[in-house]
Amino acid sequence: MRMTLNQKTVLTFVIGMLLLSIILLFMQRHYEYHLQEERMDNQLSVYCDIIARDSQIVKNFPDTAIRITIFDSDFNVLYDNKTDSSMFYNHKKMPEFKHLANGEGSAFRKSRSSGHYHFYYVKKYGDKYIRTSRSFNTKNEFLAANGHSAFVIVFFFIASTLIFLWSSRRYGITLNKLKNFIQNVDNDKGKMDFPDNEFKQIGQQISKLYHNLSMSQKSFATEREKLLSHLKISKRGLAIFSPQRKEILSNDLFIQYINLVSDKRLQFSEDVFDIPQFSEVVEYLDDKQRYAHDFVGTKIFYITKNEYTLLVTCILFNDKSFEINIEDVTKQQEQEILKKQLTQNISHELKTPVSSIQGFMEILMEDPDMDPQKRKFYIQRCYSQAVRLSYLLRDISMLTKLDESSELFDRSPVKIRDLIENVLQDVALELEKKKFKVRVKVSEKVCINGNNSLLYSIFRNLVDNSLHYAGTDITITINCYRSDNEFYYFSYSDDGVGVDDKHLSRIFERFYRVDKGRSRKLGGTGLGLAIVKNAVAMHGGRITAKKHAGGGLEFLFTFKKGLPE
């Protein structure tokens, strides 16, 4: 016969209360046992002290029920007031001796000599041990527990069970009415015939919630139609897929964008997973959908194809469904994204030197009597961080001008050979210190119409990059290896440690560092190569980086001879 919910609840309660009662009985039994142990320890300890002060008392000890045994330092029996001591064996392995702590020990066990249960207490006095014990016929006699606590627990169990049975029966009828109401509320047949108690309020609340849910479903359907209309006119291509990568919904622009990337004509949004340029999305989904549970994440990357730059964003939801949206990012839009990233990076980069300066200044203020050498050390550290902050602000200012105010830079004829010589003179001490050799293969005739400050910054940052990261005893080569009617073609290379291939495509990003910790220690701001890239672009050229054939790193860049259009 199938049990009702009320019967299951009652059975669960009874079992739970029974287990609780058993646990309480066990705990009470354990507590009384522990209490009796303490009582016996205290009593027998006093007896041992009395015997230690007057050894003659053992023959006429007042408490005749106490057994007294005296041992030597090797745990051999010297005297026992109940049995001939010659009958005893060594007691070293007895529990009361094995667990001695601070010269005292106790144990409740069965005696081998008498066959009765004894509570033994032993205490060390100089080179001997005195043990006293009291005999008990059974373990329960030692515990001497009364039945009051057990009676209270049993009464508690019976009383609580009866009260719960009365309560469950009282509310059982009302629960059945609530069940019937819930089953019939969907077809408007539910009747509010509850007693005037809290269950009536519950029924009213359920009815209200059901009405709200019905309204929400209608509202959801309306919003869904709005969303579909929005997708149709959106400037982003968007598609939502199930965990099995089946289309849930998509707009026409999504199909247009994936066809822009694909080399063959595509008809369905699910074909996006077969396009090589979207392999990053596939790899990301393979990794996260297979192993990650309740994972929410975003994968963002760019695709450049046919002079278009598309920003692709894959958003993975916790149920493993996901969304892919594609945005056509123009050059101006790319700059806006970079500005946002720059703001975040600037905040992060400024935090370190400012926090360091603040920390050092707090140390100096809190200790006005600091040792002069130590004070000088902290002041030098503050100055070093202030210099780093100054360089960082200078580079940020330079990038801001390059991004927003290119017209502020004046242009005039600049001889590149002379400019390079000025750069090398400014860093001559560092070049000598690190044993650098520089070969300049640039003709005196190479002259472009550009901004002297920006051109200086290009070559200075490239040289500083080599000084900071290439190593020592390095050769730098600056070469204008080609020219045509429109451009000069330059190469800058060193034969230092170089950069791994995985970093080459990102070294021009702002605040990107191959080794972040090492870069900060060497004084880099993380903006040098970003400035180089933008400054080259300001002069109508482009710059790329690759591994140098002789080891190290090589930059290839161009300058437009006249004013960039």
C-alpha positions as CSV (number, residue, x, y, z in Angstrom):
1,M,0.0,0.0,0.0
2,R,1.4,3.4,-1.0
3,M,2.0,5.7,1.9
4,T,0.5,9.2,1.9
5,L,2.7,12.3,2.4
6,N,1.3,12.7,5.9
7,Q,2.3,9.1,6.8
8,K,5.7,9.6,5.3
9,T,6.2,12.7,7.4
10,V,5.1,11.1,10.6
11,L,7.3,8.0,10.0
12,T,10.3,10.3,9.2
13,F,9.7,12.3,12.4
14,V,9.4,9.2,14.6
15,I,12.6,7.7,13.2
16,G,14.4,11.0,13.6
17,M,13.2,11.4,17.2
18,L,14.1,7.8,18.0
19,L,17.6,8.3,16.7
20,L,17.9,11.6,18.7
21,S,16.8,9.8,21.8
22,I,19.4,7.0,21.4
23,I,22.1,9.6,20.8
24,L,21.1,11.5,23.9
25,L,21.1,8.3,26.0
26,F,24.5,7.5,24.7
27,M,25.9,11.0,25.4
28,Q,24.4,10.9,28.9
29,R,25.9,7.5,29.6
30,H,29.3,8.7,28.4
31,Y,29.0,11.9,30.5
32,E,28.2,10.0,33.7
33,Y,31.1,7.6,33.0
34,H,33.5,10.5,32.6
35,L,32.1,12.2,35.8
36,Q,32.6,9.0,37.8
37,E,36.2,8.7,36.5
38,E,36.9,12.2,37.7
39,R,35.3,11.5,41.1
40,M,37.4,8.3,41.5
41,D,40.6,10.1,40.4
42,N,40.1,12.8,43.0
43,Q,39.3,10.3,45.8
44,L,42.1,7.9,45.1
45,S,44.6,10.7,44.5
46,V,44.0,11.9,48.1
47,Y,44.5,8.4,49.4
48,C,47.8,8.1,47.5
49,D,49.0,11.4,49.1
50,I,48.0,10.2,52.6
51,I,49.9,7.0,52.1
52,A,53.0,8.8,50.7
53,R,53.1,11.0,53.8
54,D,52.7,8.1,56.2
55,S,53.8,4.7,54.8
56,Q,52.7,2.9,58.1
57,I,49.1,3.7,57.5
58,V,48.8,1.1,54.8
59,K,48.5,-1.7,57.4
60,N,45.5,0.0,59.1
61,F,44.0,2.1,56.3
62,P,40.6,3.5,57.3
63,D,38.9,2.6,54.1
64,T,39.2,-1.2,54.1
65,A,37.6,-1.5,50.6
66,I,40.7,0.3,49.1
67,R,43.4,-1.9,47.7
68,I,46.9,-0.4,48.1
69,T,49.9,-1.5,46.0
70,I,53.4,-0.1,46.1
71,F,55.8,-0.5,43.1
72,D,59.5,0.2,42.7
73,S,60.8,2.4,39.8
74,D,60.8,-0.7,37.5
75,F,57.1,-1.4,38.1
76,N,57.7,-4.4,40.3
77,V,55.3,-5.0,43.3
78,L,56.9,-4.2,46.7
79,Y,53.7,-4.4,48.7
80,D,50.0,-5.2,48.3
81,N,47.5,-5.0,51.2
82,K,45.2,-7.6,49.7
83,T,47.5,-10.3,48.2
84,D,51.0,-11.6,48.7
85,S,53.4,-9.4,46.7
86,S,55.5,-12.4,45.5
87,M,52.5,-13.5,43.4
88,F,52.7,-10.4,41.3
89,Y,54.3,-9.9,37.9
90,N,55.8,-6.7,36.5
91,H,53.0,-4.1,35.8
92,K,54.9,-2.0,33.3
93,K,52.4,-2.8,30.5
94,M,49.3,-2.3,32.6
95,P,47.0,0.5,31.2
96,E,47.4,2.8,34.3
97,F,51.2,2.7,33.8
98,K,51.2,3.0,30.0
99,H,49.3,6.2,30.0
100,L,51.2,8.1,32.8
101,A,50.9,11.9,32.4
102,N,52.8,14.1,34.8
103,G,53.4,11.1,37.0
104,E,49.7,10.1,37.3
105,G,47.6,7.6,35.5
106,S,44.3,5.7,35.9
107,A,42.4,2.9,34.3
108,F,39.2,0.8,34.7
109,R,39.9,-2.8,34.0
110,K,39.5,-6.4,35.2
111,S,42.1,-7.5,37.7
112,R,44.1,-10.7,36.8
113,S,44.7,-11.6,40.4
114,S,41.2,-11.0,41.9
115,G,39.1,-11.4,38.8
116,H,37.0,-8.4,39.8
117,Y,36.7,-5.0,38.0
118,H,38.9,-2.3,39.6
119,F,39.3,1.4,39.1
120,Y,43.1,1.9,39.4
121,Y,44.8,5.2,40.2
122,V,48.6,5.3,40.3
123,K,50.9,8.2,41.3
124,K,54.7,8.6,41.3
125,Y,56.5,9.7,44.5
126,G,60.3,9.8,44.1
127,D,61.6,6.4,43.1
128,K,58.4,4.5,43.8
129,Y,54.8,4.4,42.6
130,I,51.7,4.1,44.9
131,R,48.6,2.6,43.4
132,T,45.1,2.7,45.0
133,S,42.0,1.0,43.6
134,R,38.4,0.3,44.4
135,S,36.7,-2.9,43.4
136,F,33.4,-3.3,41.5
137,N,31.5,-6.4,40.7
138,T,30.4,-5.2,37.3
139,K,30.9,-2.3,34.9
140,N,27.5,-1.0,35.6
141,E,28.2,-0.9,39.3
142,F,31.2,1.4,38.6
143,L,29.0,3.7,36.5
144,A,26.2,3.7,39.2
145,A,23.9,5.5,36.8
146,N,20.4,6.3,37.9
147,G,17.5,6.0,35.6
148,H,16.3,9.6,35.9
149,S,18.0,10.9,32.7
150,A,16.9,7.9,30.7
151,F,13.3,8.3,31.9
152,V,13.3,12.0,30.9
153,I,14.6,11.2,27.4
154,V,12.0,8.4,26.9
155,F,9.3,10.7,28.1
156,F,10.5,13.4,25.8
157,F,10.4,11.0,22.8
158,I,6.8,9.8,23.6
159,A,5.5,13.3,24.3
160,S,7.0,14.9,21.2
161,T,5.7,12.0,19.0
162,L,2.2,12.3,20.3
163,I,2.2,16.1,19.9
164,F,3.4,15.7,16.3
165,L,0.8,13.1,15.5
166,W,-1.9,15.4,16.8
167,S,-0.5,18.3,14.7
168,S,-0.1,16.3,11.5
169,R,-3.7,15.1,11.8
170,R,-4.9,18.6,12.4
171,Y,-3.2,20.0,9.3
172,G,-3.6,16.9,7.1
173,I,-7.1,17.7,5.9
174,T,-6.0,21.3,5.1
175,L,-3.0,20.0,3.2
176,N,-5.2,17.8,1.1
177,K,-7.5,20.7,0.3
178,L,-4.4,22.8,-0.7
179,K,-3.3,19.9,-3.0
180,N,-6.6,19.7,-4.7
181,F,-6.7,23.5,-5.2
182,I,-3.2,23.5,-6.8
183,Q,-4.2,20.6,-9.1
184,N,-7.4,22.4,-10.3
185,V,-6.1,26.0,-10.4
186,D,-4.9,25.6,-14.0
187,N,-8.5,25.1,-15.3
188,D,-10.0,27.7,-12.9
189,K,-11.8,25.0,-10.9
190,G,-9.8,25.6,-7.7
191,K,-12.0,26.7,-4.8
192,M,-10.8,28.6,-1.7
193,D,-12.6,26.5,0.9
194,F,-9.7,26.5,3.5
195,P,-10.2,27.2,7.2
196,D,-9.4,30.7,8.2
197,N,-5.7,30.1,9.0
198,E,-2.3,30.4,7.4
199,F,-3.2,27.8,4.7
200,K,-5.9,30.1,3.4
201,Q,-3.2,32.8,3.0
202,I,-1.0,30.3,1.2
203,G,-3.8,29.4,-1.2
204,Q,-4.4,33.0,-1.9
205,Q,-0.7,33.6,-2.6
206,I,-0.5,30.7,-5.0
207,S,-3.5,31.9,-6.9
208,K,-1.9,35.4,-7.1
209,L,1.4,33.9,-8.3
210,Y,-0.3,31.8,-10.9
211,H,-2.1,34.9,-12.3
212,N,1.2,36.8,-12.4
213,L,2.9,33.9,-14.1
214,S,0.2,33.8,-16.8
215,M,0.7,37.5,-17.4
216,S,4.5,37.1,-17.5
217,Q,4.2,34.4,-20.2
218,K,2.1,36.7,-22.3
219,S,4.6,39.5,-21.7
220,F,7.5,37.2,-22.6
221,A,5.9,36.3,-25.9
222,T,5.6,40.0,-26.7
223,E,9.2,40.7,-25.7
224,R,10.3,37.8,-27.8
225,E,8.7,39.4,-30.8
226,K,10.4,42.6,-30.0
227,L,13.7,40.8,-29.7
228,L,13.3,39.2,-33.1
229,S,12.4,42.6,-34.6
230,H,15.5,44.1,-33.0
231,L,17.7,41.3,-34.3
232,K,16.5,42.1,-37.9
233,I,17.5,45.8,-37.7
234,S,20.6,45.3,-35.5
235,K,24.0,46.4,-36.8
236,R,25.5,43.2,-35.3
237,G,25.2,39.7,-36.7
238,L,23.9,37.5,-33.9
239,A,23.1,33.9,-33.5
240,I,22.1,31.8,-30.5
241,F,22.9,28.1,-30.4
242,S,21.9,25.2,-28.2
243,P,24.6,23.1,-26.4
244,Q,24.5,20.7,-29.4
245,R,25.4,23.7,-31.6
246,K,22.0,23.9,-33.3
247,E,20.6,27.3,-34.2
248,I,18.0,28.7,-31.8
249,L,17.7,32.0,-33.6
250,S,19.8,34.2,-35.8
251,N,19.5,37.4,-37.9
252,D,20.3,37.9,-41.6
253,L,23.3,40.0,-40.8
254,F,25.0,37.0,-39.2
255,I,24.7,35.1,-42.4
256,Q,26.1,38.0,-44.3
257,Y,29.1,38.4,-42.1
258,I,30.1,34.7,-42.1
259,N,29.8,34.7,-45.9
260,L,32.1,37.7,-45.9
261,V,34.7,35.6,-44.1
262,S,34.1,32.2,-45.8
263,D,35.6,31.3,-49.2
264,K,32.4,29.5,-50.2
265,R,28.7,30.4,-50.1
266,L,26.9,29.6,-46.8
267,Q,23.2,29.3,-46.3
268,F,22.9,28.4,-42.6
269,S,24.2,29.9,-39.4
270,E,25.4,26.5,-38.2
271,D,28.0,26.5,-41.1
272,V,30.0,29.0,-39.1
273,F,31.7,26.1,-37.3
274,D,33.3,24.9,-40.5
275,I,35.0,28.2,-41.3
276,P,38.8,28.0,-40.5
277,Q,38.8,31.6,-39.2
278,F,36.3,30.6,-36.5
279,S,38.5,27.8,-35.2
280,E,39.1,29.8,-32.0
281,V,35.4,29.6,-31.2
282,V,35.3,25.9,-31.9
283,E,38.4,25.2,-29.7
284,Y,36.9,27.4,-26.9
285,L,33.6,25.6,-27.0
286,D,35.3,22.1,-27.2
287,D,37.3,23.0,-24.1
288,K,34.6,24.6,-22.0
289,Q,31.5,22.6,-23.0
290,R,33.2,19.3,-22.4
291,Y,34.9,19.8,-19.1
292,A,33.4,22.9,-17.4
293,H,30.2,22.8,-15.5
294,D,28.1,25.8,-14.7
295,F,30.7,27.9,-16.5
296,V,29.9,31.3,-17.9
297,G,32.6,32.9,-20.0
298,T,33.4,35.0,-23.0
299,K,35.8,34.6,-25.9
300,I,36.7,37.7,-28.0
301,F,38.9,37.8,-31.1
302,Y,39.2,39.7,-34.4
303,I,39.0,38.4,-37.9
304,T,40.5,40.4,-40.8
305,K,39.3,39.5,-44.3
306,N,39.0,41.5,-47.5
307,E,39.8,44.8,-45.8
308,Y,37.2,44.2,-43.2
309,T,37.9,43.8,-39.5
310,L,35.2,41.9,-37.6
311,L,35.0,41.7,-33.8
312,V,33.7,38.2,-32.9
313,T,32.3,37.6,-29.4
314,C,31.3,34.1,-28.2
315,I,29.4,34.1,-24.9
316,L,29.0,30.7,-23.2
317,F,26.1,30.4,-20.7
318,N,25.9,28.1,-17.7
319,D,23.6,25.7,-19.4
320,K,26.3,25.3,-22.2
321,S,24.2,27.1,-24.8
322,F,26.0,30.0,-26.3
323,E,25.8,33.2,-28.4
324,I,28.0,34.4,-31.2
325,N,27.8,38.0,-32.3
326,I,29.8,39.6,-35.1
327,E,30.4,43.3,-35.4
328,D,32.0,45.2,-38.3
329,V,34.7,47.3,-36.5
330,T,36.0,50.3,-38.5
331,K,39.3,51.9,-37.7
332,Q,37.5,54.5,-35.6
333,Q,35.7,51.9,-33.6
334,E,38.9,50.0,-33.1
335,Q,40.4,53.1,-31.6
336,E,37.5,53.4,-29.2
337,I,38.0,49.9,-28.0
338,L,41.7,50.5,-27.5
339,K,40.9,53.7,-25.5
340,K,38.7,51.7,-23.1
341,Q,41.4,49.1,-22.7
342,L,44.0,51.8,-22.3
343,T,42.0,53.4,-19.5
344,Q,41.8,50.1,-17.6
345,N,45.5,49.4,-18.2
346,I,46.5,53.0,-17.1
347,S,44.6,52.5,-13.9
348,H,46.5,49.3,-13.2
349,E,49.9,50.6,-14.2
350,L,49.6,53.8,-12.2
351,K,48.5,51.9,-9.1
352,T,51.9,50.2,-8.5
353,P,54.2,53.3,-8.4
354,V,51.6,55.4,-6.5
355,S,51.1,52.7,-3.9
356,S,54.8,52.3,-3.6
357,I,55.4,56.0,-3.0
358,Q,52.5,56.1,-0.5
359,G,53.9,53.2,1.4
360,F,57.4,54.5,1.6
361,M,56.2,58.0,2.6
362,E,54.1,56.4,5.4
363,I,57.1,54.6,6.7
364,L,59.1,57.9,6.7
365,M,56.3,59.8,8.5
366,E,55.8,57.1,11.1
367,D,59.5,57.0,12.1
368,P,60.9,60.6,12.2
369,D,64.0,59.3,14.1
370,M,64.9,56.8,11.4
371,D,68.5,56.0,10.7
372,P,69.8,58.4,8.0
373,Q,71.0,55.6,5.7
374,K,67.6,53.9,5.9
375,R,65.9,57.2,5.3
376,K,68.0,57.8,2.3
377,F,67.1,54.3,1.0
378,Y,63.4,55.0,1.2
379,I,63.7,58.5,-0.3
380,Q,65.7,56.9,-3.2
381,R,62.9,54.3,-3.7
382,C,60.3,57.1,-3.7
383,Y,62.3,59.0,-6.3
384,S,62.7,55.9,-8.5
385,Q,59.0,55.3,-8.4
386,A,58.3,58.9,-9.1
387,V,60.6,58.8,-12.2
388,R,58.8,55.7,-13.4
389,L,55.5,57.5,-12.9
390,S,56.8,60.4,-14.9
391,Y,57.9,58.2,-17.8
392,L,54.5,56.5,-17.7
393,L,52.6,59.8,-17.8
394,R,54.8,61.0,-20.6
395,D,54.2,58.0,-22.7
396,I,50.4,58.1,-22.0
397,S,50.4,61.7,-23.1
398,M,52.3,60.9,-26.3
399,L,49.8,58.1,-27.2
400,T,46.8,60.4,-26.5
401,K,48.2,63.0,-28.9
402,L,48.8,60.3,-31.5
403,D,45.3,59.0,-31.2
404,E,43.4,62.2,-31.1
405,S,45.5,65.2,-32.1
406,S,47.7,64.2,-35.0
407,E,47.4,67.7,-36.4
408,L,49.2,69.1,-33.4
409,F,52.5,67.6,-34.6
410,D,54.4,70.0,-36.8
411,R,56.3,68.6,-39.8
412,S,59.6,69.6,-41.3
413,P,62.4,68.0,-43.3
414,V,64.3,65.5,-41.0
415,K,67.6,63.9,-41.9
416,I,67.3,60.4,-40.4
417,R,71.0,59.7,-40.2
418,D,71.5,62.8,-38.0
419,L,68.5,61.9,-35.9
420,I,69.9,58.4,-35.3
421,E,73.3,59.9,-34.3
422,N,71.5,62.1,-31.7
423,V,69.7,59.1,-30.2
424,L,73.0,57.1,-30.0
425,Q,74.7,60.0,-28.3
426,D,71.9,60.2,-25.7
427,V,72.3,56.5,-24.8
428,A,76.1,56.3,-25.2
429,L,76.8,55.5,-21.6
430,E,74.2,52.7,-21.5
431,L,75.5,51.3,-24.7
432,E,79.1,51.3,-23.4
433,K,78.0,49.8,-20.1
434,K,76.3,46.9,-21.8
435,K,79.0,46.5,-24.5
436,F,76.7,47.2,-27.3
437,K,77.9,47.8,-30.9
438,V,75.7,49.8,-33.3
439,R,76.0,49.7,-37.1
440,V,74.1,52.5,-39.0
441,K,73.6,51.9,-42.7
442,V,71.6,54.9,-43.5
443,S,72.7,57.4,-46.1
444,E,73.0,61.1,-45.3
445,K,70.6,61.8,-48.2
446,V,67.7,60.0,-46.5
447,C,65.3,62.8,-45.5
448,I,61.6,62.7,-44.9
449,N,59.0,65.4,-44.2
450,G,58.0,64.5,-40.6
451,N,57.9,65.4,-37.0
452,N,61.4,65.4,-35.4
453,S,60.1,64.5,-31.9
454,L,58.1,61.5,-33.1
455,L,60.9,60.2,-35.3
456,Y,63.3,60.5,-32.4
457,S,60.8,58.6,-30.2
458,I,60.7,55.8,-32.8
459,F,64.4,55.1,-32.8
460,R,64.9,55.9,-29.1
461,N,62.2,53.4,-28.1
462,L,63.7,50.7,-30.3
463,V,67.2,51.2,-28.9
464,D,65.8,51.3,-25.3
465,N,63.9,48.0,-26.0
466,S,67.2,46.4,-27.0
467,L,69.0,47.8,-24.0
468,H,66.4,46.6,-21.6
469,Y,65.7,43.1,-22.9
470,A,68.3,41.9,-25.5
471,G,71.1,41.2,-23.1
472,T,74.7,42.3,-23.1
473,D,77.5,42.3,-25.8
474,I,74.9,42.8,-28.5
475,T,75.2,44.3,-32.0
476,I,72.4,46.6,-33.2
477,T,72.0,47.2,-37.0
478,I,69.9,50.1,-38.4
479,N,69.6,49.9,-42.1
480,C,67.7,51.8,-44.8
481,Y,67.7,48.9,-47.2
482,R,65.4,50.2,-50.0
483,S,63.5,53.2,-51.3
484,D,61.1,53.9,-54.1
485,N,59.1,56.9,-55.3
486,E,56.9,56.9,-52.2
487,F,58.6,55.1,-49.3
488,Y,61.8,54.5,-47.4
489,Y,62.2,51.0,-46.1
490,F,64.0,50.5,-42.8
491,S,65.1,47.5,-40.7
492,Y,66.2,47.6,-37.1
493,S,67.7,44.4,-35.6
494,D,69.7,43.1,-32.7
495,D,71.3,39.7,-32.1
496,G,70.1,39.4,-28.5
497,V,67.8,36.9,-26.8
498,G,64.8,37.6,-29.1
499,V,61.2,36.9,-28.6
500,D,59.1,33.7,-28.9
501,D,56.8,33.5,-31.9
502,K,53.7,33.5,-29.7
503,H,54.5,37.1,-28.6
504,L,55.5,38.6,-31.9
505,S,51.9,39.5,-32.9
506,R,51.2,41.3,-29.7
507,I,54.4,43.2,-28.8
508,F,52.9,46.4,-30.2
509,E,49.9,46.2,-27.9
510,R,49.7,48.8,-25.1
511,F,51.0,47.5,-21.8
512,Y,51.8,44.1,-23.3
513,R,54.9,42.6,-21.8
514,V,56.6,39.3,-22.6
515,D,57.8,39.1,-19.0
516,K,55.7,41.4,-16.8
517,G,57.8,41.2,-13.7
518,R,61.1,41.6,-15.4
519,S,59.9,44.5,-17.5
520,R,58.8,46.5,-14.5
521,K,62.2,45.9,-12.8
522,L,64.0,47.2,-15.8
523,G,61.9,50.3,-15.9
524,G,59.7,49.7,-19.0
525,T,56.3,51.3,-19.1
526,G,54.9,48.8,-21.6
527,L,54.0,51.6,-24.0
528,G,57.3,52.1,-26.0
529,L,56.5,49.8,-28.9
530,A,52.9,51.1,-29.0
531,I,54.2,54.6,-29.4
532,V,56.6,53.3,-32.2
533,K,53.7,51.7,-34.1
534,N,51.5,54.8,-33.9
535,A,54.4,57.2,-34.7
536,V,55.3,55.1,-37.8
537,A,51.6,55.2,-38.8
538,M,51.6,59.0,-38.4
539,H,54.4,59.1,-41.0
540,G,52.3,57.0,-43.4
541,G,54.1,53.7,-42.8
542,R,53.7,50.3,-41.2
543,I,55.8,48.3,-38.8
544,T,56.1,44.6,-38.2
545,A,58.3,42.4,-36.0
546,K,60.0,39.0,-36.7
547,K,62.8,36.8,-35.6
548,H,66.2,38.0,-36.9
549,A,68.0,35.6,-39.1
550,G,71.2,35.8,-36.9
551,G,69.2,35.5,-33.6
552,G,67.4,38.2,-31.8
553,L,64.6,40.5,-32.9
554,E,64.1,42.5,-36.2
555,F,61.7,45.3,-36.9
556,L,60.7,46.2,-40.5
557,F,59.1,49.6,-41.1
558,T,58.5,52.2,-43.7
559,F,58.3,56.0,-43.8
560,K,56.4,58.0,-46.5
561,K,58.7,60.5,-48.1
562,G,56.2,63.3,-48.4
563,L,53.2,64.3,-46.1
564,P,50.8,61.4,-45.5
565,E,47.5,61.9,-47.2
